[in-house]
Amino acid sequence: MTSLVSIKQLNEPTIEWLLRRAQYFVDNEPQTYVRGTAVNLFFEPSTRTALSFQIAAQRLGLKMLDFTIENSSTCKGESLIDTLQTVNALGVQLAVVRHGDDWPTLIAEENLRLALVNAGSGHYEHPTQALLDALTIKQHFGGFSGLKVTIVGDIRHSRVARSNKLLLELMGAQVSFSGPEIFYPYDIADCRWVDFDQAVAESDVVMMLRVQHERHQERFDVSDYNGRFGLNSFRLKQMKKDAIILHPGPVNRSVEVTGEVLQDSRCKILQQVANGVAVRMAVLEWCFQEERCEQLVSA
């Protein structure tokens, strides 16, 4: 058993293996052969990530336990560490965790015997989202070397942006950021901040992010956002014909993207959603069968 809490723990061969394995699950009927028990511990709302982990576990043959904050002892003051210790004592072998804090750091000193998968930690990381984004890019371009990727929007509060920068640059892509200056991420090293309209015209991949109001102290005005930093019919005409549009969701229509963008053939948002199941199958398999998988990676 192993954990996946950060892209930083993966090297290029392991990433390539995970992407190949995920593509295998895209192309083939799944076989139920991984035995074990897992639980989704989501302390923040989720549709795509939570459901795709549930589906991925079912297709592999894992038993995925249900957990809701409203019906848990979290309402009585139970901490994340207490919850993890409880499911550990119950014999759960793997926990998929989404939490508003940098939870891997919070539990670093805990002696837990279960594997952990990071399904979102504050604004710090979201490794499986980066992997499914990478799979979507690879399906279209065949690789990453030399690709120009621009991530646009609320970068300061985005775990997606941080994990994608780590993964895509490791794989050979050039990653830039754009958006309102108020969302400049001062904690990201080597942050390449570019003009939005120039990036739209020059990028191979344009990844749009929503404004994460839930992480702001004051609500950000989005009334003129699309005109300044959103994709619309005008900017679609400026994009490369072979470029693709990504978005981790949920999409705020007429803010970061308009309806025309969602109908454009270059928009791969639903393909990302579908790839999320395959990628999470590969990650769960890797966590449960790391020794065998690592042998295949190094072969």
Secondary structure, DSSP 8 states (H G I E B T S, - for coil): ---B--GGG--HHHHHHHHHHHHHHHHS--------EEEEEESS--SHHHHHHHHHHHHHT-EEE---GGGSGGGGT--HHHHHHHHHHTT--EEEEEESS-HHHHTTT----SEEEEEEETTTB-HHHHHHHHHHHHHHHS--TT-EEEEES-GGG-HHHHHHHHHHHHTT-EEEEES-GGG--TTSTT--B--HHHHHHH-SEEEE----GGG-SS----TTHHHHH-B-HHHHHHS-TT-EEE--S---BTTTB-HHHHHSTTB-HHHHHHHHHHHHHHHHHHHHTHHHHHHHHH-
